Amino acid sequence: MASSRTAEQRPPDGTTTAPPDNPMMNPGTLIAGRFEIEGLAAKGGMGLVYRARDRQTGQPVALKVRRPEARSQDTERLLREAQVLSELRHPGIAAYLGHGRLPEGQIFLAMEWVQGEDLAKRLE
């Protein structure tokens, strides 16, 4: 049964029970043999962010996935983001954990899950 939760009614972990835009990203799906999807956390113009669990560490992870219909420059941008993030180390920046391609060809970027207030809501 579909949930009627809104973004304001999300559970404390930040996920939603709304159906994913990509059926291959259902809760329990394992990505790259390491990241287990827990739920959809956010949607943006270029991609989706899922909360996942890193099976190697047990820690929560943010998994950014490019939308299938995104433009090629969006793919390049996400790859560039992954490259830059992999080279940065700072307490104010979410840690890079890995990136790759899903079986469907979409790019994903795995990074540290940072629990907190939604910036867009904060700026309203």
SVG drawing of the C-alpha trace seen along z (x, -y; Angstrom):
<svg xmlns="http://www.w3.org/2000/svg" viewBox="-2 -32 45 40">
<polyline fill="none" stroke="black" stroke-width="0.4" points="0.0,0.0 1.4,-3.5 2.2,-5.9 0.5,-9.3 3.6,-10.8 4.6,-14.3 8.2,-15.6 7.3,-17.3 6.1,-14.0 9.3,-12.0 10.6,-9.6 13.6,-10.8 16.0,-9.0 15.0,-11.3 13.6,-8.7 10.2,-8.4 8.1,-5.4 7.1,-6.9 7.8,-4.6 11.2,-5.1 11.5,-6.7 13.8,-3.8 12.3,-0.4 15.8,1.1 16.3,-1.2 13.7,0.4 14.5,0.8 16.8,3.8 18.5,3.4 22.3,3.8 24.4,1.4 28.0,2.2 27.9,5.1 28.1,2.7 25.3,0.1 21.9,1.4 19.0,-1.0 16.8,-2.0 14.6,-4.6 14.3,-7.7 15.5,-10.8 15.2,-13.6 14.5,-14.4 16.2,-17.1 16.3,-18.2 19.4,-16.2 19.0,-13.2 17.6,-11.4 19.2,-10.9 18.6,-7.6 19.5,-6.7 21.5,-3.5 23.5,-1.4 27.1,-0.7 27.4,3.1 31.2,2.7 30.8,0.2 27.2,0.4 27.0,-3.4 24.2,-5.3 25.1,-6.6 23.7,-9.2 23.5,-7.6 23.1,-10.2 21.8,-8.7 21.5,-10.6 18.0,-10.4 17.7,-8.2 16.2,-11.1 19.0,-13.6 21.0,-15.3 24.6,-14.1 26.0,-17.3 24.3,-16.2 26.2,-12.9 29.5,-14.8 28.7,-17.1 28.0,-14.2 31.3,-12.5 33.1,-15.7 31.5,-16.1 32.6,-12.5 36.2,-13.2 36.5,-16.5 34.8,-15.0 37.2,-12.0 40.1,-14.4 38.7,-16.5 39.0,-15.9 37.4,-18.4 35.1,-18.1 32.6,-20.5 32.3,-18.3 30.5,-15.0 33.1,-12.2 33.4,-10.5 32.8,-6.7 32.7,-5.7 31.0,-6.1 30.1,-3.9 27.4,-2.9 24.2,-1.0 23.4,1.9 21.0,-0.4 24.0,-2.7 23.1,-5.6 26.0,-7.1 25.8,-7.0 27.9,-8.8 28.1,-7.4 28.9,-9.8 28.6,-10.1 25.0,-10.6 24.7,-13.9 21.6,-14.2 20.2,-17.7 17.9,-20.3 17.0,-20.7 18.8,-23.8 15.9,-24.8 13.5,-24.8 16.0,-26.7 16.3,-29.4 12.5,-29.9"/>
</svg>
